């Protein structure tokens, strides 16, 4: 009988040398997945907020265009003139325009959560105290500067910091810087013979 020669232990393979790992994810991998998920959520929520802001701005400008049209329909029925004052026979300008405006929500800016619930309108119009600057009682077909503001948001800031939505006599509705709005309301509405201001 032959003597069995002692065999040398087999060398471990690379696969056998690797430490055994339980199936699952490590803490580092979990933190990475959570971080990516949070980043994506922030980006998506930011995009949704911007889209909502744009939609509110578009809705507001559409309301201002309806108000513009209602003012001119009112003037057509009342000797070609805009409403004479802030209060005619106990009525505010919104109630005077109601027959011409269509839906009641046309006076509600989608971005306004403060003024409309308390007053019933998110807008105001160019009914200022100075006779040269007001449109109250003026002829809608007179020599008026068509680039002057007719109606606007009650407060700036609903559509961006220091921004306010306006509609001009020519029907252009836009969001402008509040300083331009103030300057416009301080300027005369009539076209002077010299063509200035």
Secondary structure, 3 states (H helix, E strand, C coil): CCCCCCCCCCCCCHHHHCCCCCCCCCHHHHHHHHHHHHHHHHHHHHHHHHHHHHHHHHHHHHHHHHHHHHHHHHHHHCCCECCCCCCECCECHHHHHHHHHCCHHHHCCCCCCCHHHHHCCCEEECCCCCCCCCCCCCECCCCECCCCEEEEECCCCCCCCCEEEEEECCCCEEEEEHHHHHHHHCCCCECCCCCCC
